[in-house]
Amino acid sequence: MLDDTIAAIATPLGNGGLAIIRISGGKALTIADTLFAPGGKSKTPLAGVKSHTLHYGHILRNDQRLDEVMISVMKAPATFTREDIVEINCHGGICSTKAVLDAVLDAGARLALPGEFTKRAFMHGRIDLAQAEAVADLIHARTGLALRAANEQLAGKLSQRINKLRDDLMHVLAHIEANIDFPDEDIEPDTLSGLVQRLENAGRLIHGLLSTANEGHLIRRGIRAAIIGRPNVGKSSLLNQLLGRDRAIVSAVAGTTRDTISEEAQIRGIAVVFIDTAGLQDSDDAIEREGIRRSRESLGQADLILHVIDASEPITSDDQACLADFDGKPRILVLNKSDLPNRIGQAESKGSPMVSVSCLNGQGIEPLKESIRNQVWDGEITSEMLEVMINSRHQEALRRASESLRTALEQLRAGTPLDLVAVDLRIGTNAVGEIVGQTTTEDLLDSIFSTFCIGK
């Protein structure tokens, strides 16, 4: 498939000022030349122009002008895919963009698969697999922290540590396999001690990387926070204050919210999806009961609960029932109506953080945001942490590597035959190599790149 020349729209579909059709492969320049009519005095074919230059003209199909364009010419190997790349910058209308793409496909290109441009960059050695995943993270980054973490991984910060780890394991494996080839020669005590030390150091590095998994998931995916409470305590007003705009209908009539409302906001650099729920209480109204059912379903998927209580009234039985129902979830008690006299005691918190707010005037909203951040992330977010934020695939590979190294260490210390030690050590080394694509399968590559958008 690397012999094919591929093409795709590299910009979002829809009406816009510009769109880009990307072509990559050995025939990219030839295909572009069959369609491009230069607009200036120069009639030099694109194959003959300097690399990384821009050219004005028109795209023609059957001598019919399709669009006025600028064409970028980038010649291998100094390109993203390390193949010849042509990018046609045309007008961003849906019809015009599709017409240019169809002309490119008719001229001999194949429509690219999802992520195929990035996959080619990986296959040609321009980036490793962890960096390829960072490309997708960069595109889908929802916060500034996610963007920074993706850029660090794309720059190879995580790959450097993984490659160093794999090199150390390969060094130990080479020593052990050399001794297998010469069974009459035992490993010298000093040499054995050095190999054990290397494996222990590798285990500590793996443990350190695994400790970033939760933070990595948090940075990339964010959290879901459900806003719960009995009717008319200010749940929808709280949502509006956290979003900084009126998203939910606010009314003095109890039961205004009958369905769940989801909206995303950035809270201290973390993407948080807030879910405004229907009031959790018994009801004879069929529609309201369905809203309550959906609210409870959303609560099951939430990472954090914001339990809103009217602080101007004593705790009610409905409040108590709500406190008891969701006792196992991370929770913040939001005491609304702090502009009125407080009638809620600290004892009602049951160990959960309490934050007083007024959804009427916005008082306490900033401390609440800080409390949300502290509930999901304990401590400072440092640049060093962002450099090595592993994802779930990395986590699974490192767990397998950690287990294999632990077994290999136990066997090495116990004097187990070296061929058995080598089996576990090789499994662990291969698992580490999966992260950067040193050891991988076509199925794994297809699984990773299939999540990319077409055109990237």
C-alpha positions as CSV (number, residue, x, y, z in Angstrom):
1,M,0.0,0.0,0.0
2,L,3.0,2.3,0.4
3,D,3.4,2.2,-3.4
4,D,0.0,3.9,-3.8
5,T,-0.4,7.7,-4.1
6,I,-3.1,8.8,-1.6
7,A,-5.2,11.9,-1.4
8,A,-7.8,13.4,1.0
9,I,-9.3,16.6,2.2
10,A,-7.1,17.7,5.1
11,T,-9.3,20.5,6.4
12,P,-12.8,20.2,8.1
13,L,-15.7,19.7,5.7
14,G,-18.0,22.7,5.3
15,N,-18.1,26.2,4.0
16,G,-15.0,28.2,4.7
17,G,-12.4,30.5,3.2
18,L,-10.0,27.8,2.3
19,A,-9.7,24.0,2.0
20,I,-6.6,21.8,1.5
21,I,-6.5,18.6,-0.6
22,R,-3.3,16.7,0.4
23,I,-1.6,14.3,-2.0
24,S,1.2,12.0,-1.0
25,G,3.2,9.4,-2.8
26,G,5.5,8.7,-5.7
27,K,3.0,10.0,-8.3
28,A,1.9,13.1,-6.4
29,L,3.7,15.6,-8.6
30,T,2.6,13.8,-11.8
31,I,-1.0,13.7,-10.8
32,A,-0.9,17.4,-9.8
33,D,0.7,18.3,-13.1
34,T,-2.1,16.7,-15.1
35,L,-4.6,19.0,-13.4
36,F,-2.7,22.2,-12.7
37,A,-2.6,25.1,-15.2
38,P,0.0,27.7,-13.9
39,G,-1.4,31.2,-13.8
40,G,1.9,33.1,-14.3
41,K,4.5,33.2,-17.1
42,S,6.3,30.1,-15.9
43,K,5.2,26.9,-17.5
44,T,7.6,24.7,-15.6
45,P,6.0,21.4,-14.6
46,L,5.6,21.0,-10.8
47,A,8.0,18.1,-10.9
48,G,10.7,20.6,-12.0
49,V,10.1,23.3,-9.5
50,K,12.0,23.8,-6.2
51,S,10.8,22.0,-3.1
52,H,8.8,23.8,-0.5
53,T,7.5,26.4,-2.9
54,L,4.0,27.8,-3.6
55,H,2.5,28.2,-7.1
56,Y,-0.6,30.1,-8.3
57,G,-2.9,28.7,-11.0
58,H,-6.1,26.8,-11.7
59,I,-7.3,23.2,-11.4
60,L,-8.7,21.9,-14.7
61,R,-10.8,18.9,-15.4
62,N,-11.5,18.0,-19.0
63,D,-10.4,21.5,-19.9
64,Q,-13.0,22.9,-17.6
65,R,-11.8,25.3,-14.8
66,L,-12.8,23.9,-11.4
67,D,-11.1,26.4,-9.0
68,E,-8.5,29.1,-8.6
69,V,-5.8,27.6,-6.3
70,M,-2.4,27.9,-4.7
71,I,-0.3,24.6,-4.8
72,S,2.4,23.8,-2.3
73,V,5.1,21.5,-3.6
74,M,7.1,19.5,-1.0
75,K,9.6,16.9,-2.3
76,A,10.8,13.8,-0.5
77,P,12.4,13.2,1.9
78,A,11.9,16.5,3.7
79,T,8.1,16.1,4.1
80,F,5.7,14.8,6.8
81,T,5.4,11.4,5.1
82,R,8.9,11.4,3.6
83,E,7.2,11.1,0.2
84,D,6.5,13.7,-2.4
85,I,3.6,15.8,-1.1
86,V,1.4,18.3,-3.0
87,E,-1.2,20.4,-1.1
88,I,-3.9,22.1,-3.2
89,N,-5.2,25.2,-1.4
90,C,-8.6,25.9,-2.9
91,H,-11.8,27.7,-1.9
92,G,-13.5,26.1,1.1
93,G,-17.0,25.4,-0.3
94,I,-18.3,21.8,-0.1
95,C,-18.9,21.5,-3.8
96,S,-15.7,23.1,-4.9
97,T,-13.5,21.1,-2.5
98,K,-15.2,17.8,-3.5
99,A,-14.8,18.6,-7.2
100,V,-11.1,19.1,-6.8
101,L,-10.7,15.9,-4.8
102,D,-12.7,13.9,-7.4
103,A,-10.4,15.3,-10.1
104,V,-7.3,14.2,-8.1
105,L,-8.8,10.7,-7.6
106,D,-9.7,10.3,-11.2
107,A,-6.1,11.3,-12.2
108,G,-4.7,8.3,-10.3
109,A,-4.7,8.9,-6.6
110,R,-6.4,6.6,-4.1
111,L,-8.6,8.0,-1.3
112,A,-6.5,7.9,1.9
113,L,-7.6,5.7,4.8
114,P,-8.1,7.3,8.3
115,G,-4.7,8.3,9.6
116,E,-2.8,7.0,6.6
117,F,-0.6,10.1,6.1
118,T,0.6,9.8,9.7
119,K,0.9,6.0,9.4
120,R,3.2,6.6,6.4
121,A,5.3,9.0,8.5
122,F,5.7,6.2,11.0
123,M,6.4,3.5,8.4
124,H,9.1,5.6,6.8
125,G,10.7,6.3,10.2
126,R,10.0,10.0,10.5
127,I,8.2,9.6,13.8
128,D,7.7,6.6,16.1
129,L,4.4,5.2,17.3
130,A,4.2,7.3,20.5
131,Q,4.8,10.4,18.4
132,A,2.1,9.3,15.9
133,E,-0.4,9.1,18.7
134,A,0.6,12.6,19.8
135,V,-0.5,13.9,16.4
136,A,-4.0,12.7,17.2
137,D,-3.8,14.1,20.7
138,L,-2.7,17.5,19.3
139,I,-5.7,17.6,17.0
140,H,-8.1,16.6,19.7
141,A,-6.6,18.7,22.5
142,R,-9.4,20.4,24.5
143,T,-7.4,22.4,26.9
144,G,-4.0,24.2,27.1
145,L,-2.6,21.5,29.3
146,A,-3.6,18.8,26.8
147,L,-2.0,20.8,24.0
148,R,1.3,21.1,26.0
149,A,1.3,17.4,26.8
150,A,0.7,16.4,23.2
151,N,3.5,18.7,22.0
152,E,5.9,17.3,24.5
153,Q,5.1,13.7,23.3
154,L,5.3,14.8,19.7
155,A,8.8,16.3,20.4
156,G,9.9,12.8,21.5
157,K,10.2,13.4,25.3
158,L,8.3,10.2,26.2
159,S,10.0,8.3,23.3
160,Q,13.5,9.2,24.7
161,R,12.7,7.6,28.0
162,I,11.1,4.5,26.4
163,N,14.1,4.0,24.1
164,K,16.5,4.4,27.0
165,L,14.5,1.8,28.9
166,R,14.4,-0.6,26.0
167,D,18.2,-0.2,25.4
168,D,18.9,-1.1,29.1
169,L,16.7,-4.2,28.8
170,M,18.4,-5.2,25.6
171,H,21.8,-4.9,27.2
172,V,20.7,-7.3,30.0
173,L,19.1,-9.7,27.6
174,A,22.3,-9.7,25.4
175,H,24.4,-10.6,28.4
176,I,22.1,-13.4,29.4
177,E,21.8,-14.8,25.9
178,A,25.6,-14.8,25.6
179,N,25.9,-16.9,28.7
180,I,23.2,-19.3,27.3
181,D,25.5,-19.8,24.3
182,F,28.4,-20.6,26.6
183,P,26.8,-22.7,29.4
184,D,30.1,-23.8,30.9
185,E,30.8,-20.2,31.9
186,D,28.8,-18.9,34.9
187,I,27.9,-15.2,35.2
188,E,30.5,-13.5,37.4
189,P,29.0,-12.3,40.7
190,D,29.9,-8.6,39.9
191,T,28.3,-9.0,36.5
192,L,25.2,-10.6,37.9
193,S,24.9,-7.8,40.5
194,G,25.1,-5.2,37.7
195,L,22.4,-7.0,35.7
196,V,20.1,-7.1,38.7
197,Q,20.8,-3.4,39.3
198,R,19.8,-2.6,35.8
199,L,16.6,-4.5,36.0
200,E,15.7,-2.9,39.3
201,N,16.4,0.6,37.8
202,A,14.2,-0.4,34.8
203,G,11.4,-1.5,37.2
204,R,11.5,1.9,39.0
205,L,11.3,3.8,35.7
206,I,8.4,1.7,34.6
207,H,6.7,2.3,38.0
208,G,7.3,6.1,37.5
209,L,5.7,6.1,34.1
210,L,2.7,4.0,35.2
211,S,2.1,6.6,38.0
212,T,1.3,9.2,35.2
213,A,-1.5,7.1,33.7
214,N,-4.4,8.7,35.6
215,E,-3.1,12.2,35.0
216,G,-2.6,11.4,31.3
217,H,-6.2,10.2,31.0
218,L,-7.4,13.2,32.9
219,I,-5.5,15.6,30.7
220,R,-6.6,14.0,27.4
221,R,-10.2,13.1,28.2
222,G,-11.2,15.3,31.1
223,I,-13.9,14.4,33.6
224,R,-17.7,14.3,33.9
225,A,-19.2,16.2,36.9
226,A,-22.8,15.6,37.7
227,I,-24.7,18.5,39.4
228,I,-27.3,16.9,41.7
229,G,-29.7,17.9,44.4
230,R,-33.4,18.2,45.2
231,P,-35.6,20.5,43.1
232,N,-35.2,24.3,43.2
233,V,-31.9,24.4,45.1
234,G,-30.1,26.2,42.2
235,K,-28.5,23.4,40.1
236,S,-29.3,25.0,36.8
237,S,-28.1,28.4,38.1
238,L,-24.8,26.8,39.2
239,L,-24.3,25.3,35.7
240,N,-24.8,28.8,34.2
241,Q,-22.3,30.3,36.6
242,L,-19.7,27.6,35.9
243,L,-20.1,28.1,32.2
244,G,-20.2,31.8,32.4
245,R,-23.4,32.0,30.3
246,D,-27.1,31.2,30.5
247,R,-27.3,27.6,29.2
248,A,-30.1,26.1,31.4
249,I,-33.5,27.6,32.0
250,V,-33.8,29.0,35.5
251,S,-37.2,29.2,37.2
252,A,-38.7,29.4,40.7
253,V,-41.0,26.6,39.6
254,A,-39.7,23.3,41.0
255,G,-38.9,20.6,38.4
256,T,-38.0,23.0,35.5
257,T,-35.2,20.7,34.4
258,R,-36.7,17.4,33.2
259,D,-33.8,16.1,31.2
260,T,-30.0,16.0,31.6
261,I,-28.1,18.9,30.1
262,S,-24.4,18.5,29.3
263,E,-21.9,21.3,28.6
264,E,-18.1,21.4,28.7
265,A,-15.9,24.0,30.3
266,Q,-12.2,24.4,31.1
267,I,-11.7,24.4,34.8
268,R,-8.1,25.2,35.8
269,G,-6.8,23.6,32.6
270,I,-8.9,20.5,32.8
271,A,-11.8,19.7,30.5
272,V,-14.9,19.2,32.6
273,V,-18.3,18.1,31.2
274,F,-21.0,19.4,33.6
275,I,-24.3,17.5,33.6
276,D,-27.3,19.4,35.0
277,T,-29.7,16.7,36.2
278,A,-33.4,16.7,37.1
279,G,-34.1,17.0,40.8
280,L,-33.8,13.6,42.6
281,Q,-37.1,13.1,44.3
282,D,-40.3,11.0,44.0
283,S,-42.7,12.1,41.4
284,D,-46.1,11.1,39.9
285,D,-45.3,12.8,36.6
286,A,-44.2,10.3,33.9
287,I,-41.9,12.8,32.1
288,E,-40.3,13.9,35.4
289,R,-39.7,10.3,36.4
290,E,-37.9,9.7,33.1
291,G,-35.8,12.7,33.8
292,I,-34.9,11.4,37.2
293,R,-34.0,8.0,35.7
294,R,-31.7,9.6,33.2
295,S,-30.2,11.7,36.0
296,R,-29.3,8.5,38.0
297,E,-27.9,7.0,34.9
298,S,-25.6,10.0,34.4
299,L,-24.5,9.8,38.0
300,G,-23.3,6.3,37.4
301,Q,-20.9,7.6,34.6
302,A,-19.8,10.7,36.6
303,D,-16.3,11.1,38.0
304,L,-17.3,13.8,40.4
305,I,-20.6,14.9,42.0
306,L,-21.5,18.5,42.8
307,H,-24.2,18.1,45.4
308,V,-26.1,21.4,45.6
309,I,-27.9,22.2,48.9
310,D,-29.9,25.3,49.8
311,A,-27.9,26.6,52.7
312,S,-30.6,29.0,53.7
313,E,-32.8,26.0,54.8
314,P,-32.1,23.2,57.2
315,I,-31.1,19.8,55.7
316,T,-34.2,18.0,54.5
317,S,-34.9,14.3,54.2
318,D,-34.4,14.5,50.5
319,D,-31.0,16.0,51.0
320,Q,-30.1,13.3,53.5
321,A,-31.3,10.6,51.1
322,C,-29.1,12.1,48.4
323,L,-26.1,12.2,50.7
324,A,-26.5,8.5,51.5
325,D,-27.2,7.3,48.0
326,F,-23.9,8.6,46.5
327,D,-21.6,8.2,49.5
328,G,-19.0,6.3,47.5
329,K,-18.4,8.9,44.8
330,P,-16.0,11.8,45.0
331,R,-18.2,14.7,45.9
332,I,-18.2,18.4,46.7
333,L,-21.1,19.8,48.8
334,V,-22.1,23.1,47.1
335,L,-23.9,25.3,49.7
336,N,-25.9,27.7,47.5
337,K,-27.5,31.0,48.6
338,S,-24.6,32.1,50.6
339,D,-26.0,35.6,50.3
340,L,-28.6,34.5,52.9
341,P,-28.1,33.4,56.5
342,N,-26.5,29.9,56.6
343,R,-28.4,27.1,58.3
344,I,-26.1,24.2,57.4
345,G,-23.5,22.9,59.9
346,Q,-20.1,21.5,59.1
347,A,-21.1,18.2,60.4
348,E,-23.4,17.7,57.4
349,S,-20.4,17.4,55.1
350,K,-19.7,13.7,56.1
351,G,-16.1,14.2,55.1
352,S,-16.7,15.9,51.7
353,P,-15.4,19.3,50.9
354,M,-17.9,22.1,51.4
355,V,-17.9,25.3,49.3
356,S,-20.3,28.2,49.8
357,V,-21.5,29.9,46.7
358,S,-24.2,32.4,45.6
359,C,-25.5,31.6,42.2
360,L,-27.3,35.0,42.4
361,N,-24.1,37.1,42.4
362,G,-21.4,34.5,41.5
363,Q,-19.8,34.7,44.9
364,G,-17.7,31.5,45.7
365,I,-17.6,30.2,42.1
366,E,-13.8,30.6,41.8
367,P,-13.1,28.7,45.0
368,L,-15.5,26.0,43.8
369,K,-13.5,25.7,40.5
370,E,-10.3,25.4,42.6
371,S,-12.0,22.7,44.7
372,I,-13.0,20.8,41.6
373,R,-9.5,20.8,40.3
374,N,-8.1,19.6,43.7
375,Q,-10.6,16.7,43.8
376,V,-9.3,15.3,40.6
377,W,-5.6,16.4,40.6
378,D,-3.6,16.4,43.8
379,G,-0.5,18.6,43.6
380,E,1.1,20.8,41.0
381,I,1.1,20.1,37.3
382,T,4.8,20.3,36.3
383,S,6.4,20.5,32.9
384,E,8.3,17.2,33.6
385,M,5.0,15.5,34.3
386,L,3.5,16.7,30.9
387,E,6.5,15.3,29.1
388,V,5.7,11.7,29.9
389,M,1.9,11.5,30.2
390,I,1.2,7.9,29.1
391,N,-2.1,6.8,27.5
392,S,-4.1,3.6,28.1
393,R,-2.2,1.7,25.4
394,H,1.2,2.6,26.9
395,Q,-0.2,1.7,30.4
396,E,-1.2,-1.8,29.3
397,A,2.2,-2.4,27.6
398,L,4.1,-1.2,30.7
399,R,2.0,-3.3,33.0
400,R,3.0,-6.4,31.0
401,A,6.6,-5.3,30.9
402,S,6.6,-4.7,34.7
403,E,5.2,-8.2,35.4
404,S,7.7,-9.9,33.1
405,L,10.6,-8.0,34.6
406,R,9.5,-8.9,38.1
407,T,9.4,-12.5,37.2
408,A,12.8,-12.3,35.4
409,L,14.4,-10.6,38.5
410,E,13.0,-13.3,40.9
411,Q,14.4,-16.0,38.6
412,L,17.8,-14.3,38.2
413,R,18.2,-14.0,42.0
414,A,17.0,-17.6,42.6
415,G,19.5,-19.0,40.1
416,T,16.9,-20.3,37.7
417,P,18.3,-21.5,34.3
418,L,19.1,-18.5,32.2
419,D,17.0,-19.7,29.2
420,L,13.9,-19.3,31.3
421,V,15.0,-15.8,32.5
422,A,15.6,-14.8,28.9
423,V,12.0,-15.8,28.0
424,D,10.5,-13.4,30.5
425,L,13.0,-10.7,29.8
426,R,12.3,-10.9,26.1
427,I,8.6,-10.6,26.7
428,G,9.1,-7.5,28.8
429,T,11.5,-5.9,26.3
430,N,9.0,-6.5,23.4
431,A,6.2,-5.0,25.5
432,V,8.3,-1.8,26.0
433,G,9.1,-1.7,22.3
434,E,5.4,-1.8,21.4
435,I,5.1,1.8,22.8
436,V,7.3,3.3,20.2
437,G,6.6,0.7,17.5
438,Q,9.8,-1.2,17.7
439,T,7.8,-4.4,18.1
440,T,4.3,-4.3,16.8
441,T,1.7,-5.9,14.6
442,E,-0.3,-4.8,11.7
443,D,-3.5,-5.2,13.7
444,L,-2.2,-2.9,16.4
445,L,-1.3,-0.3,13.8
446,D,-4.7,-0.5,12.2
447,S,-6.3,-0.1,15.6
448,I,-4.3,3.0,16.4
449,F,-4.5,4.8,13.0
450,S,-8.2,4.0,12.4
451,T,-9.1,6.5,15.2
452,F,-7.5,9.3,13.2
453,C,-9.4,11.6,10.9
454,I,-9.1,11.1,7.1
455,G,-6.6,13.6,5.8
456,K,-4.2,13.3,8.7
